């Protein structure tokens, strides 16, 4: 299996191609949804994490620690992939206006698609790292990370964009509100 940074880099590249095809006005709608989702997850993740543990403890038998981490990882990955599917499927939250044609439209579409790929793939990587890479069958493990992958961990979306910048709120909230404002003003 390829290193984790190559695997997620390929996923981001594929989203860049999707962005070229869909156009940046439609991709910005997905970006808006993901900014709010990641803000919600970064803000309420400790409560969700604790709630998942309580729900799992109420089952017929207490799961082993590795099973608990695997289940929590799957829940967060499912939320991210489910949100991506809903955001891309059917009529989406598209921004109004006439999309630019030619090279400008291609570049804007690719950039917004790459951004969405970074938000989606990076968030999945964040939760895989947080829960100790419980999906070992993918070939990813903490001891197999390259120095580049270890360095990239600090630039994953929730870590990088989730830092408080103003009034104790994260950059995710301000970017989401800026995108929402741009959507409403148009």
N, C-alpha and C positions, 0 to 999 in steps of 0.2 A: 504494500500500500504506500502511496505517496505521503510525504510529510503533510501534517495538518494545514500548514500555511499554503501549500500548493492546492490542496483539496478545496479549501475555502476561497482561494484566489480564483479557481476555475468557476466556482459557483457565482462569485461576484462578476466575473467576465460574462457569464451567461446572462445575468441580469442586465448587464450593459447592452448586450445585443437585443434583449427584450425591450429595453428603453428606447433604442433606435427605432424599432418597429412600432411601438405604441406611441411614441412622441412624448415630449417632456411635459405637456399639459396634463396628460393622463397619469404620468408617473409622479407628478407632484401630489396628486390626490393620495397615492399610496404612501408617499413620504409623510404626508400629514397624519395619516392613520398610524403609521409606525412610530412617529415621534410621540404621539399621545400614548400609544401602547407601551413604549419603552419608558416613558415618564411614569406611567401607572405601575409598571413592574418594578422600576427602581425605587419608587416611593413606598409601595405597599408589599414588596417582596418579603420582608421579614414576617409580616402578618400572614401572608399566603403560605409561606414556608412552615410557620408554626401551626397553622390550620390544617395543612396537609398531614403533618405528623400526628395531630390529634385524631384526624379521621382515620388514618392508618392504624393507630393504636386501638381504635374501637372495633376493629375487625376481629374475626374469630381467633387469630393467633398474631402475636406481635412479630412483625417482619424483622429479619436480620438487618443490620445497619446498611450493608451493601444493597440489599433489596429496597430499602427505604430511599437511599440516594438515587438508585436507578429509577424508581417510580417518580420521585420528585423531578428528576431530570426530564423524564418523558412528559410529564405534565407541562412543564415550561416550554419544551420543544413543541409539543402539540399546540399550545396557545400561539406560539410564534408562527408555525407553519399554517395553522388554521386561519389566523389573521391575514397572512400573506395570500392564501387561497381565496378568501372572501374579498380581499382588496383588489385582486387581479381579475376575479371572475365576474363576468356579466357587466352590467352598467356600473361603472365605478365613479368615485368622487373625482370627476375631472374638473380642471380649471377652465374657465371660459376664455374665449379669445381665438384668434387665428394662429395656428402654429406656424413658426417660420419654416420656410422651405430651403432646400439646398444644404450646404455645409453647416450653416448655423443650426438648423433643425436637427441635423445628425449629431452634432457635438452636444447640444443641449439634451437631446434624448439619451445619448450615451452617458453623459455625466449624471443625469437624474437616475438612470437605471443602475449605474455603478453605485450611487449613493444608496439606493434601495437594497442592492445586493449586499453592500457593507452592513446596513442596518439588520438585515435578516440573517445572513450567514454569521456576522460577528456576534449577534445576540445568541445564536445557537452555540457558537464556540464558547461564549461567556458562561453559559449554563453548564456546558459539558465540563469546563474547567472548574467551575464552582463546586460541582458535585463529584469531582475526582475522576472524570472520564469513565463513567460507569458503562458506557457502550463500547466495551473492549472488542467486540466482534468487528467493529469498524477499523481496528488496528491502531487506535489512538490511545495513548497512555501518558501519564505525566512524566514518566522516566524516559519516554521516547521523543520528547519535545526537543527540537533543535534550539540553539541559542537565539536564532531569529524569531522562532515561535514564542519563546519565553519573553523576548523583548516586545513582541507584538501584543501580548496580553494586556498591557497597559493602554493600548489604543483601541480596544474593543468598545463598541458603542456605549454600553451601559457604564463601563468604567470611565471612558474618556468624556462622553457627553453628559454623564450623570453627576458630575462634580458640581457642588453649589457655587454659583457665581454672583448672585445678587439676591439679597433678602433671604438667604438660605435655600433658594430654589435652584434646581439644576438647569443647565443649558438646554436640556431636552424640552422643558416647559416653555422657555422663551422662544426656541426655534419653532415649536408647535404653534404657539400663539402667533408668531410672525407669519407662518404659513396660513393659518386660519384667517388672519387679518387680510392677507393678500387674496384669499379666496372670497371673502365677503366684499371687499372693495371692488373687485372686478365685477 
